[in-house]
Amino acid sequence: METITGLVLAAGFSRRFGADKRKAPLPGGQTLLATSLSQVLARLPEVWVVLRPEDDRRALGIADGVNLVRGESAALGMGHSLASGIEALDQHSKANAVAIFLGDMPWIADETLARLFAEAGAERIVVPVHQGQPGHPVIFGRRFWPELRRLTGDEGARAVVKAHPNAVIRVEVSDPGVLRDVDVPAALITTL
């Protein structure tokens, strides 16, 4: 059985949202980030979250059991946040793979995660696909962590996926939650 750790990217600046969307309340009473994190915590024993250096874990609703990574270069883009998270995992985690989640995607179905995790491996990249579009979480085997550590800018890990087509396992899912994130306040109005 492959061991998988979760890495939640939550160091963005919510420019399109107009406020700190991580603190936006959802109908259940939790914040957007806390809801997204609870989904990961329910499935994985080891979870890491990348935050900005000045963030207060309590104000964001992050439980004590979650490992924090302070993304010193978060303002430079998602690639920098991801690289800092992978660097911390490389040093402190024994997992064979990392499932990379975004902190503004709380609607991924549990059965989808189970299917994706079942495909994970140290030599694989697992990508959920809904109606022809790739989504999240993307799972990277440990073999790809050195490349992820070198990411910069705001591109994320697309280049790593593209560079290793033979390692990519695409899992077709009927779950629109793998595509649905929150960029503007109106995205919170409609729930699945």
C-alpha angles and dihedrals in degrees: 000000000000117000114228129193124198123232116191116196108214106147098100124122102230093227095162092044093057096223138037098299091189087075095045110125120239124207092264091061098252124110122255092255095044090050092049090048095048089058091056094042090054091060107031130050094209119051131171128188127198113219136171115269093252098047121123111220093207093052089052093048095243114161121233094247093064116097114231128217116190107218100214090183097040092123089064093064148276093296090063092048092049092048092052091049093050091047090057091047092048089056101039111022129078092195121131093216141019126219108211114212131180117231092230100057109086098151104074110129119243092232089054091055091048091053093048094046090051089061096048122117141155091257098041141084111207118201126183114222125198119185091340096311123111115232144170150331098043113192119213122194117228090257088074098047095094089058092047090052089060096055120124138171125029101300099098119203101321092112092056091051091048093049093057109043093155092058095050118106110193113203115199110218133180090217116112087190090083088067102034116099133155116251100147133027092252089066088069094057097070115058127186 
